[in-house]
Amino acid sequence: FNDVAFECGQGSGVGVLFTYEMNFTRNVPGNITQNQYPTHFVYNFHNNGQTYEGASYFDSWEILQQLGTPTVDEYGGMHIGTSSQTNKIWVSGYEMYYNAMRNRILDMYAINVDSESGLEDLKSWLYDHANGSSAGGVANFYSTYQGTGSMSTLPAGTEEAGKWVITNWSSSNHGMVIVGYNDSIRHDYNNDGIYTNDIDQNGDGNVDMKDWEIGGVLFANSYGASWADSGKAYFMYKLLAESLDDGGIWNNAVHILQPKTNYEPKLTLDLQLEHEQRNMIKIATGFSYNLKSDKPDEIFEFPIFNFQGGSNSMQGFNEAWSKHIEIGLDISFLLDEMEADKDLKIFTLIYEKDVDSISEGKIFAANLIDYQENKKSNFIEKSVNKLP
């Protein structure tokens, strides 16, 4: 697919990496929309409703870890809406958020790749997930690429001759995915007509990966199938070890994740509310063991619905109906906080930051759904409560 905004972090981190790892874990095909995951469900919580504002894949993975994501089929595409709307939309409907809760990340890891041992760790992950699996994993990285000035083709008479290769990274920040490796591709950095991994080319007194002219990784970009070789290209192992200023990758590290295979939420919130400017509100939850308390003893915030989305209505459209939204939030983690044989009072907290009182909001419903007991409880007694 091709990025339509500055969502490269989500294109690489969700559209490619999370999709692949989740499908491998579940043993399902990735070429149908029911098993693909969209860029813009998570991206639109980060970009302030703007087209040209990027967001880290780490922030998006936090959403996937705590709350999940719907599929492309459920969302309606990798992105939805017209070109002026697609980067603003927050979807409405409890069922979509509930289904999203099943598609989650268990944990995230970094592999330092500035040494031969780190490279071997990466290759082991790419080969068989470093555990003897039937196929390997993929890995995210950030570097600085936007143009074609640092691209060339692998020379005639060598492995993969004619394929595109990055010999130095440069220009603007960009997230991509390493999907393979080849120990035999070659690029002649010092133009001496030979390819070596055992000569001190940079004159620092050491022979290490920074001097290598042999070997590289294959990566997938998010610029469409017409870019490079069907959307993929190589870059040399040397660049894994180089600093960012010298054409390397960010922090000399790649990032991988472990998905949750079969997760089912046990305790959720189903909220219906409206507001004219979504960046003025934050939703949180909390609890107290004092059943008479009017405030929680502990408060837990979410990485979404947290003074985000720019000065737009809740769903991001200009129409009046767009002020209203229904969402679902997984609060199953509160069950881990509970002490045995103790009753717990659970709170839904909605904060409004509107010092000039220029916008209005209402809470229509706030339901606690316990799937263990198959119970649904309403937090509020009135059908409509106006935010102060």
Secondary structure, 3 states (H helix, E strand, C coil): CECCCCCHHHHHHHHHHHHHHHHHHHCCCCCCHHHCCCCHHHHCCCCCCCCCCCCCHHHHHHHHHHCCCCCHHHHCCCCCCCCCCCCCCCCCCHHHHHHHCCCCEEEEEEEECCCHHHHHHHHHHHHHCCCCCCCCCCEEEEEECCCCCCEEECCCCCCCCCCEEECCCCCCEEEEEEEEEEEEEECCCCCCCCCCCCCCCCCCCCCCHHHCCEEEEEEECCECCCCCECCEEEEECHHHHCCHHHCCCHHHEEEEEEECCCCCCCEEEEEEEEECCHHHEEEEEEEECCCCCCCCCEEEEEEEEECCCCCCCCCCCCCHHHHEEEEEEECCHHHHHCCCCCCCEEEEEEEECCCCCCCCEEEEEEEEEECCCCEEEECCCCCCEECC
